[in-house]
Amino acid sequence: MARRSSIGAFSLPSPPGCLSPSRLADEIEGYARASWFLSGAVFASLMAMMWLSYACLKRADVIPYVADGGVFGCEVKIVPPPSLGRPQS
């Protein structure tokens, strides 16, 4: 913890002293470890979100409806796309 010089009821941090290169290298190494840990946590949460999204979409039993002005609406019928080989009349 940094030394503090007091000014009345307030205290401000005093400027840091001279640190040895090995101490600075240890601090940078600690920051690198924290960065790797946080990066791993973000990557793991992204993978979990992708997997959960896929699982939710697969498990959802949804029948799409269109509001047609009636009480319950009208079920949407899925029409297959036309084939590209045959001309349509």
Secondary structure, 3 states (H helix, E strand, C coil): CCCEEEECCEEEECCCCCCCHHHHHHHHHHHHHHHHHHHHHHHHHHHHHHHHHHHHHHHCCCCCEECCCCCCCEECCCCCCCCCCCCCC
